[in-house]
Amino acid sequence: MRLFVGLGNPGAKYAGNRHNIGFMAVDRIAADHGFSPWRSKFQGQAAEGRLGTEKIVLLKPETYMNLSGDSVQAAVQFYKLAPSDVTVFHDELDLAPGKCRLKQGGGHAGHNGLRSIHAHIGPDYARVRLGIGHPGHKDRVSAYVLSDFAKADADWLDDLMRGISEGAAALAEGDGARFLNAVALRTAPPRSSDRAAAPEKVKAPSPAPARPDTPAAQDTRSALQKLADRFR
């Protein structure tokens, strides 16, 4: 069994926020893969289902971002999971919008949701880092992450969610490379290398040598007449 945790803040007020991209990811997985209805559990919303051969519990903590670890720890203890069985989907300021990276263990890089999870279960869980871009200055970060995605973000956001859902079974089975490939096929599909063949240039046929219309008349002059004609 594995626990997939999407980070965000509860309530309609925050539903479209950049900070809630983790909620969006697990919502998409649940909808596309026939998971059970969401139920109140572990101080959050939980849904159960299967991805490939793996049983998966999806969790959206409702403790607000800064206390996400309370909810995650409750689920980990209930199912007797190790930190390595947990994968957290979260927003990442240091990645361009639409980019996705997978990381096992490491620091929390100042992310309040990860900081709380670190404090409760340690750092040895996996993270799916979902790029939202950076506002350009640290003083603008809080307002930026707590504001909704722009309309211009809709296309890449939908592609990212589709890719995550399509690669979810690979992620559940521990095949991170195949998961990232599924995401990339949606967010950065390869360009076709097949080019339409240019029409062959037809070489114009060489002009046939000119042929006289009539054969040259035979010269019947005498040698003396020819000599005389040269001096005329």
Secondary structure by P-SEA (a helix, b strand, c coil): cbbbbbbbbbcccccccccaaaaaaaaaaaaacccccccccccbbbbbbbcccbbbbbbbbcccccaaaaaaaaaaaaaccccccbbbbbbbccccccbbbbbccccccccaaaaaaaacccccbbbbbbbccccccccaaaaaaaccccccaaaaaaaaaaaaaaaaaaaaacaaaaaaaaaaaaccccccccccccccccccccccccccccccccccccaaaaaaaaac
